[in-house]
Amino acid sequence: MGFRFLSIGMVVIGLLIGTAIRADEPPSTANLGKKIRNFALTDAQGKAWSLYDLKDQKAIVVVFLSFECPVSTSYSQPLADMAAEFGKSRVAFVGLTTNADETPAEVAKQARIYKLPFPCSRMPPTRARTRCTPR
């Protein structure tokens, strides 16, 4: 029960912060209801995986991480707890970092330090990523 309130609270805070930062642009609804294209990444242990590898899950939670931000890292334990709890219901968690300075080895080290039990990868720099980088 506490995880639901934490989840809802994190979403509400994210929405409020996101709205305050980008209030000049209304949210796009162009992709609502559309299937997300497959993408492949290498996790922190060097194992390749793709979004479609998780097709048997009921839901997929994509978490944008910043190991340099103390606020972001403070969510590590609640995220690990939610991944363990909701994993029982076939909800997969995936961690993505957008810091171009981090190597896969650094991402692996940070994922171990913060005990994240889900795959964590660094997104390669792309034009698409620059449009959706968390702020």
N, C-alpha and C positions, 0 to 999 in steps of 0.2 A: 504494500500500500504506500509506504514511504517513497518508493522508487517512482511511482506514478506522479506523486506530487512534485518530486524533484525534477522529473522529466518535464512535466507541464510548466514548472517554474522556469526551467532552463529555456524552454521554447518561448515563453512569454517574454523573458528578459531579452533573448536574442531578437525577437520581433520588435520590441521597443527600441533596442539599441540600433538595429538595422534600419528601422523607420526613421529614427532621429538622424542617422548619418546620411541616408539617401532619400530624404523626404521630397527632394525635387523630382525624383523619377518614380512613377507609379510602378508597382510590381508587374512583371510580365506574366501573362497567362498563356502565352503562345505554346508552351510545351506541356501544359496540363493534360493528363490522360494519354500522353504519348509514351511509348516504350523507350527506355534509355538505351542508347547504343552500347554495345559491349566495348570494354576497354581492358587492357592488360597492364599489370604492373608487377614489380618484383617486391616481395615483402622484405622486412628487415632481416630475415634469415637467408635471403637470397633465393627464395622459392618464388617462381612465377605463378601468378594467379590472375583470373579474370573475373569480371563482374558476373558473367554467366555461369561461372563455377558455383555460384551461390543460388542457382535457380530453384533449388528445392527448399529454400528457406521461405517462411511466411512473409518476412520483411527484412530489409537490409538498412541498417543505420550507418550512414557515412559521417564520420566525425572529423572535422578539420582541426588538426593539432598544431600547436606551436610550443616546442620544448624550450624556447627562449622566454616565453611569457609566463610569469608566475600565476596569473589568473587562469590561463589555459591549463597549466600543470596541476593546479589545485583541483581540477575536475577529474584527474586521473583515477583516484580511488572510487568516486561515485560511478564513473564510466566502467571501470572493471567490475564493480558490483552489479551494475545493470546488465553488462554483457553476460555475467554468470547467471543472473536470475532469468533474463529474457531468452538466453540461449536454450533453456529448458523448453521454451515454446517455439523453437526454431526461428529465432530472430538473430541474424548475424550482425556483427559490428565490424567496421573497417575504419582504420585510422589513416588519414592522409595529412601529410605536412607539405606546405607549399614553400618552405624556406629553401631557396636555391643553393644556399651555402652549405646545407647539410648533405653529407654523403650517406649512402645506404648503411655504412657501418655505424655512423653516428646515430641514425634513426634507430637501428637495432639496439645500440647501447642505451639510448633514451627509453625505448620501449621496455627494455629489461629493468632499468632503474625505476621506472614508474609502474612496473608490473602490469602492463597492458596485455590482457590475454587474447587479443584479437590481432589480425594482420595489420601492420603499419607500414606504409610506403611513402616515399617522397614522390610527389607528382613532378614529372618532367616539365620544364618550361614550355608552355604552348600558348598560342594566341587565345584559345578557349579558356585556359586556366586564368589568364590575366583578367578575363571578364567576370569570373566567379570567385576570385580570391577573397577570403573573408577579411573584413576590415575591422 
